[in-house]
Amino acid sequence: MAMTTQAKLDAPKVRADFPVFEHPIHGKPLAYLDSASSSQKPRAVLDAMREFYETSYANVHRGVYDLAERATAGFEGAREKVRALINAPSAREVIFTRNVTEGLNLVAYSWGLDNLGPGDLVVITELEHHANFVPWQQIAKRTGATFRAIPIDDKGELVLDSLDEIAAAGQVKVVAANWVSNTLGTINPVDKLTAWAHEQGAIMVVDAAQAVPHRRVDVQALDCDFLGFTSHKICGPGGAGALWGRRELLEQMPPFEMGGEMIRSVKLEETTWNELPYKFEAGTPAIAEAYGLGIAIDYVTGVGLEAIEEHERELAAYAMERLSELPFVTIYGPPADRRAGIVSFNVGEVHPHDVAQVLDWEGIAVRAGHHCTQPLMTRLGIAATTRASFYLYSLPEEIDRLVEGVQKAHKALG
Ligand SMILES: Cc1ncc(COP(=O)(O)O)c(C=O)c1O
């Protein structure tokens, strides 16, 4: 069956905004199927960052001269764009970080060290990226709290029936979960998890790295307590990310890093902290990168998050349909109607790295490995997968090429 594009998103037109596609790989057009790892950048972001550096760059917040004021306006304007993107109540609750990893570490260390102890439970899921697993595991160890994972079923979906049993093991203090699994594409019921966390008196931390670039996110509707994402996956530059946190919690938390900018006053005897969000932004931030993130947000919202979500859903369904025509391919994760634009699979006994290598010769970029989800790999009983992931510039033809490449890999190595 050919894929029926509902033409809400004009992917070829969108694709023309991305200069990377003008450059062949091994003499072939680039099929970039690794957007879950990092997205490509549209000309609008590249041009805006160049112009910012050429006309408006200085350090932020400190200068009284025109250039510094322009830089600060660009930087703070980006903060407001992040706020609007996730419908946060206030831009003061939006903290610029280096990436989502830093945002999640900030919560784990700053909130966790002060609020966790023996008898408390830290609940994550078997689907977590290491960025939302290892910090909580380590903070649980340091504080004496118990660390528990919500299991998944064989389709890679959370077993919510296990929640009561988990809660019996102690006082649930924090639930930390990704919205969309970067390995399986599972869309997690973060609304249900948030409601459950609050029933237990716990806070809810959402790793939205794979959600914010691909679907509409509203932290007030979700009612979570912290939510983080990363710029480089939403068409923005690397080196920037954002963490939103509920003001009451952020106000109570100690700073994560210390130095310039995050202080109100420093004396030999004592230091006091700056107001939100600066208390959590020690040192010179990634100024042009934050600005570039703001431009990326304009770009992605201009295309339309609903249209992007639908486009990726169709591509995932098409990829699963085409790949399942190959009897030697095993696909992991939930059915197409319950997943985002991410498809992980294995090709017989061929190692995923070899599959990815053969695909690269065809100009097709996919990721192979554990995708920073080793506990999930253990649960699935495998060491690695090959992963194709889609974004607003992805085309069905790229999936056809992927399927041909997988056949080649199997013929040569299977
Ligand atoms: C679900 C999820 N969480 C966290 C991360 C880490 O992102 P970053 O390296 O930008 O901090 C990723 C990146 O792949 C991810 O997919």
PDBQT file of the ligand as one rigid body, heavy atoms in Angstrom, charges set to zero:
ROOT
HETATM    1  C1  LIG A 501      14.391  10.906  25.656  1.00  0.00    +0.000 C 
HETATM    2  C2  LIG A 501      15.727  11.575  25.711  1.00  0.00    +0.000 A 
HETATM    3  N1  LIG A 501      16.152  12.095  26.865  1.00  0.00    +0.000 NA
HETATM    4  C3  LIG A 501      17.329  12.716  26.968  1.00  0.00    +0.000 A 
HETATM    5  C4  LIG A 501      18.173  12.843  25.884  1.00  0.00    +0.000 A 
HETATM    6  C5  LIG A 501      19.474  13.551  26.055  1.00  0.00    +0.000 C 
HETATM    7  O1  LIG A 501      19.514  14.711  25.273  1.00  0.00    +0.000 OA
HETATM    8  P1  LIG A 501      20.756  15.687  25.378  1.00  0.00    +0.000 P 
HETATM    9  O2  LIG A 501      21.961  14.858  24.998  1.00  0.00    +0.000 OA
HETATM   10  O3  LIG A 501      20.484  16.781  24.416  1.00  0.00    +0.000 OA
HETATM   11  O4  LIG A 501      20.834  16.151  26.784  1.00  0.00    +0.000 OA
HETATM   12  C6  LIG A 501      17.786  12.309  24.667  1.00  0.00    +0.000 A 
HETATM   13  C7  LIG A 501      18.690  12.360  23.494  1.00  0.00    +0.000 C 
HETATM   14  O5  LIG A 501      18.714  11.456  22.693  1.00  0.00    +0.000 OA
HETATM   15  C8  LIG A 501      16.530  11.667  24.573  1.00  0.00    +0.000 A 
HETATM   16  O6  LIG A 501      16.109  11.144  23.419  1.00  0.00    +0.000 OA
ENDROOT
TORSDOF 0
